[in-house]
Amino acid sequence: MYDLDEMVEYGADSVIKLGRIISGNNLQRSIYVMKMRGSGTINEVRVLNISDNGMSVLAQSPYLE
């Protein structure tokens, strides 16, 4: 039997996971493209900034070890 994440990945063309990560004393929004049918993806969680000027994604992941 499939769990919900597996069912969503199987039936969708793209899956984008939004979340929050605690980094030190800061709470940061995060974005991860789990699947994008027909396109290559990277396996990195990136910082998502949302402001009055719109949204932006950091070019490099600060979470790499």
C-alpha positions in Angstrom: 0.0 0.0 0.0 1.2 3.5 -0.8 1.5 6.3 1.8 0.3 9.8 0.9 3.7 11.1 -0.2 4.2 8.2 -2.6 0.7 8.6 -4.0 1.2 12.3 -4.6 4.5 11.7 -6.3 3.1 9.0 -8.5 0.1 11.0 -9.7 1.6 14.5 -10.1 3.7 16.1 -12.8 5.5 18.2 -10.1 5.9 18.1 -6.4 7.2 21.1 -4.4 7.6 20.9 -0.7 7.4 24.1 1.3 8.5 24.1 5.0 10.4 25.8 7.8 13.9 25.1 9.1 15.4 26.3 12.4 18.9 27.6 11.7 20.5 28.9 15.0 18.0 31.3 16.4 16.3 31.9 13.1 13.3 30.3 11.6 13.6 30.2 7.8 11.2 29.3 5.1 12.4 26.5 2.8 11.5 25.1 -0.6 12.4 21.7 -2.1 11.5 20.6 -5.6 10.9 16.9 -5.1 9.8 16.1 -8.7 9.5 18.1 -11.9 8.5 15.8 -14.8 10.5 16.5 -17.9 13.1 18.6 -16.0 16.2 17.9 -14.0 16.1 18.8 -10.3 18.7 19.2 -7.6 18.5 17.4 -4.3 19.0 20.5 -2.1 16.7 22.4 0.2 16.9 26.1 -0.5 15.9 29.2 1.5 12.7 30.8 0.3 12.4 34.6 1.0 9.0 36.2 0.9 8.8 40.0 1.2 6.6 42.9 0.0 8.7 42.8 -3.2 7.8 39.2 -4.0 9.5 35.8 -3.6 13.1 34.8 -4.1 15.1 31.6 -3.6 18.7 31.6 -2.5 21.1 30.4 -5.3 23.0 28.1 -2.9 21.8 26.0 0.0 23.1 27.0 3.4 22.1 23.6 4.7 24.8 21.6 2.9 27.3 19.9 5.2 
